[in-house]
Amino acid sequence: MVSRVIPVEPFDLVIFGGTGDLARRKILPGLFKRYCAGQMPDTAQVIGAARSPMDSDAYRAFVAEAIREFSPSRFCENGALDGFLACLEYVVVDARGTDGWDELAQRLGPDRVRAFYFSVGPGLFGDLAERIHLHGMATSESRIVVEKPFGHDLETARALNATLAEHFHEGQIYRIDHYLGKETVQNLMAIRFGNVLFEPLWNSQYVDHIQITVAETVGVGGRGEYYDRAGAMRDMVQNHLMQLLCLIAMEPPAKFDPDAVRDEKLKVIRALDPVEPHHIVRGQYGALDGEHPGYREAVGNPRSTTESYIALKTHVSNWRWAGTPFYLRTGKRLKARSSVINVMFKDAPHSIFGPEAGRHANLLSIRLQPNEGITLKVTIKEPGPGGMRLVDVPLDMTFADALGPEGEEPPDAYERLIMDVIRGNQTLFMRGDEVEAAWAWTDPIIGGWQARGEVPKPYDSGSAGPDDADLLMKRDGRAWRGITP
Ligand code: BG6
């Protein structure tokens, strides 16, 4: 299937932290792919800004290296890389001082979109916003892009919002949650609101419960210092899983526009019940003999009580969902990489086939990654003569088979998100009040286990997480779906 690419107008994009890991792995390779697709014009300008002393030629060599490492090789063909590199410049900038700011201001073109990507720690957001303003770079066509973590709790998130609001209005602030840029996550909205099939059943009358799983095989890697302060609750649940929950639970927005969508998501977060202490399980992974260090060793903190795994049950207390629990779980070093949402429907209200036909319920499984696609489990007659025996079979659809040329990877989240910044479309970005509401729900959960001095349960690397997570379900007469790639 040929995708339609609408080129954007020429723009200037300044990447603060232009030599950092995110720029190298995601932002620049993502831009390059958009360039190859014909979406980014040759007259666009991408300016790397960082402290490392180098000139623009050295930066181009640095970016070429990153693209070779992180972009699929076929994108580097046909001189496209040279064309892209010609759009790049570099300026040495001191975020907290005065060096480089005048030069940066002079490089920007007049009357075009200006995007300032803060690919740096949140401690620098205020300094950058202030200096952009002081040096006259903030026009009505300017916007800033900020990465997570957006705050450590409600108080710090509020302070961050207030700092940014001193220099930019909400319509200029693009808070990234890269899950929203994933094709399959956007597909949640298409599946729900583009089909008449599901919506009438999408409520507590027909849905028994919903499971949201984001399982990773990776550990904390080189981010031990950050992660040990954050833990799975702050790192994954407050943002990524929360966004998935919102998209699954929200009311249909009147239209697909930024505030209509974000208003509905906000209502979901505000309708979330506080989580009871016995409805949450925290875990911490152990070592895998000879292969990986355990969590404590990985973060260099032998007494760490930070969780690398969370499973919890919550409710969205509104008319649509009263009585339907939402079970969320996420963890590192689990048995497979698998992000999936399972919508478990109730049994048919009455079986005309009698008790011997067994119990059967429909299930809609939305695989976000890998092997992106959806499966609907339906009940049919088991073939063959004899009685009426029933069997559950999958109606299975993998997006790559249905849509893509063979082997084509879905676009990376950053490709979509960066272009949305340039186009000025905030639909897939978090609004300030949304982030604060998510922290308002998260804070008491974290505060509770801190007050009770709780420590996470150990679990084996390569397992499905701590046994207590199974008990959380079992107590309700339910079970997690298996974690399979
Ligand atoms: C990041 C978290 O936001 O998301 C990481 O900080 C996590 O800890 C990552 O590994 C997962 O993203 P993805 O796209 O690999 O599912």
Boltz pocket constraint, residues with backbone or C-beta under 6 A from the ligand:
constraints:
  - pocket:
      binder: B
      contacts: [[A, 216], [A, 219], [A, 235]]
      max_distance: 6.0
